[in-house]
Amino acid sequence: MNIGDVAERAGLPAKTIRYYEDIGLVTPQRAANGYRRFREADLHKLTFLGRARSLGFSIEDCRALLALYEDDSRASADVKRIAEDHLARIDRKIAELSAMRETLSHLVRACSGDDKPDCPILHGLENG
């Protein structure tokens, strides 16, 4: 498959696939003319990476997960540890976003939104 074919089948932009190649996540074969030739195994890796990235895993997490995916002697505990660490990061981010939302919601409710210059939103941003 050429890069256009594999991009369509994996649901990833060609630019992303080139990036994954540049950082060593996939290594397609090269034809005599230098064009990339992707195998089914490359498509499976790219689909795997696309799904992992859509769940928010970092590139380094993806690298570790891909290595475990390809290792038939892997321990599922190693996979679970990576997923649990990522889940903890997501939970922290949700807590941060909830706190941000509550603060901003309070400031918006406090602002009358009229023609007067006094604005609790600006005061809240100024005073933190």
C-alpha positions as CSV (number, residue, x, y, z in Angstrom):
1,M,0.0,0.0,0.0
2,N,1.2,3.5,-0.6
3,I,0.9,6.2,2.0
4,G,-2.5,7.5,0.6
5,D,-4.0,4.0,0.8
6,V,-2.8,3.3,4.3
7,A,-3.8,6.8,5.5
8,E,-7.3,6.2,4.3
9,R,-7.6,2.7,5.8
10,A,-6.0,3.7,9.1
11,G,-8.0,7.0,9.3
12,L,-4.9,9.1,9.8
13,P,-3.5,12.0,7.8
14,A,-0.4,11.2,5.7
15,K,1.5,13.8,7.6
16,T,0.9,11.9,10.9
17,I,2.0,8.7,9.3
18,R,5.2,10.4,8.1
19,Y,5.8,11.8,11.6
20,Y,5.3,8.3,13.1
21,E,7.9,7.0,10.7
22,D,10.3,9.9,11.6
23,I,10.1,9.0,15.3
24,G,10.4,5.3,14.7
25,L,6.9,4.1,15.5
26,V,6.5,2.5,12.1
27,T,9.1,1.5,9.5
28,P,7.5,0.9,6.1
29,Q,9.5,-0.7,3.4
30,R,10.9,1.4,0.6
31,A,10.4,0.6,-3.1
32,A,13.3,1.0,-5.5
33,N,12.0,4.5,-6.4
34,G,12.1,5.5,-2.6
35,Y,8.4,5.5,-2.1
36,R,7.0,4.0,1.1
37,R,5.4,0.6,0.8
38,F,3.2,-0.2,3.8
39,R,2.3,-3.8,4.7
40,E,-0.8,-5.0,6.6
41,A,1.3,-5.1,9.7
42,D,2.1,-1.4,9.3
43,L,-1.6,-0.8,8.9
44,H,-2.4,-2.6,12.1
45,K,0.2,-0.6,13.9
46,L,-1.1,2.7,12.6
47,T,-4.7,1.8,13.5
48,F,-3.5,0.8,16.9
49,L,-1.6,4.1,17.3
50,G,-4.5,6.1,16.0
51,R,-6.8,4.6,18.6
52,A,-4.3,5.0,21.4
53,R,-3.8,8.7,20.5
54,S,-7.5,9.2,20.3
55,L,-7.7,8.0,23.9
56,G,-5.0,10.6,24.8
57,F,-2.0,8.4,25.3
58,S,1.3,10.3,24.9
59,I,3.7,9.3,22.1
60,E,6.0,7.7,24.7
61,D,3.0,5.7,26.1
62,C,2.2,4.7,22.6
63,R,5.7,3.6,22.0
64,A,5.6,1.4,25.2
65,L,2.1,0.1,24.4
66,L,3.2,-0.8,20.8
67,A,6.2,-2.6,22.1
68,L,4.0,-4.6,24.5
69,Y,1.5,-5.2,21.7
70,E,4.2,-6.8,19.6
71,D,5.7,-8.8,22.5
72,D,3.9,-12.2,22.8
73,S,5.6,-12.7,26.2
74,R,4.2,-9.5,27.6
75,A,2.6,-9.3,31.0
76,S,-0.8,-7.7,31.0
77,A,0.1,-6.0,34.3
78,D,2.6,-3.8,32.3
79,V,-0.1,-2.8,29.9
80,K,-2.5,-2.1,32.8
81,R,0.0,0.0,34.6
82,I,0.4,2.3,31.6
83,A,-3.4,2.6,31.2
84,E,-3.8,3.3,34.9
85,D,-1.2,6.0,34.9
86,H,-2.9,7.6,31.9
87,L,-6.3,7.3,33.6
88,A,-4.9,9.1,36.7
89,R,-3.6,11.9,34.5
90,I,-7.1,12.2,32.9
91,D,-8.7,12.3,36.3
92,R,-6.3,15.1,37.4
93,K,-7.1,17.0,34.2
94,I,-10.8,16.6,34.8
95,A,-10.5,18.0,38.3
96,E,-8.4,20.9,37.0
97,L,-11.0,21.7,34.3
98,S,-13.9,21.4,36.8
99,A,-12.2,23.9,39.1
100,M,-11.6,26.2,36.2
101,R,-15.2,25.9,35.1
102,E,-16.5,26.6,38.6
103,T,-14.3,29.7,38.9
104,L,-15.3,31.1,35.5
105,S,-18.9,30.2,36.1
106,H,-18.8,32.2,39.4
107,L,-17.2,35.2,37.6
108,V,-19.8,35.1,34.8
109,R,-22.7,35.0,37.2
110,A,-21.2,37.9,39.1
111,C,-21.0,40.1,36.0
112,S,-24.2,42.1,35.2
113,G,-23.2,42.3,31.6
114,D,-24.6,45.8,31.3
115,D,-23.3,49.1,29.9
116,K,-21.4,50.0,33.1
117,P,-17.6,49.6,33.2
118,D,-17.4,47.6,36.4
119,C,-16.7,44.0,35.5
120,P,-16.2,41.2,38.1
121,I,-14.7,39.0,35.4
122,L,-11.9,41.5,34.8
123,H,-11.4,42.0,38.5
124,G,-11.2,38.3,39.1
125,L,-8.6,37.9,36.3
126,E,-6.6,40.7,37.7
127,N,-6.6,39.5,41.3
128,G,-6.5,35.8,40.7
